[in-house]
Amino acid sequence: MTHHLDKSPDTLTTDDLKRYFAQLIKTHSWSTVRIDRNELQFFFKHVLQRGWER
């Protein structure tokens, strides 16, 4: 993801994530998208201690 967006994870915005997932949905299976989303949600909530918008 950081390679795709060329940003550090702690600087990602909601718009960055929306663009990333919009592209991911086009190229990967739904189960892969869900796993990626869950990993990011955990990272944002527990590592960065930032909120996660639904």
N, C-alpha and C positions, 0 to 999 in steps of 0.2 A: 504494500500500500504506500509506504513512504517513497518507494521508487517510482510508483505510478504518479503520485502527486508532487514529488520532489520537495517534500516538507517533513519536518520532524513531527512525530505523533502528538507531542504536547502543544503544537501550534496549529493543529487542524481545527477548522471551523465546521459548523453544521453544514454549510454549503459545500465545503470540501468533501465531507462524508456523503452527502447526497449525490454529488457528481461521481464519486468513486463507486457507490453501490449501483447507480444507474448503469454504469459501464459493466460492472461485474455481473449484473442480472442478464445482460445481453450475451455474455461469453461463458458463463458457468452455470452449473446446475443449482437448483433452489437449495439443496442441502448444503452445498459449498457456501452459498451466500449466507445462509443462516449461521453456519459455524463461524464464518468471518465476523458477522455482526455480533455474535455472542462473545467472541474474543475481544472485540473492540469495546463492547459495553463493560466487560469486566475490567479492562485496562483503564478506561475512563473513570469508572466508579471507584475502584480499589487502589489503583496505582497513582493516577493523577488526582484523585479525589475531586473530580468534576462531575457535574450533573450529566444525565443522559436523557435527552429529549426523545419522546416517542413519536 
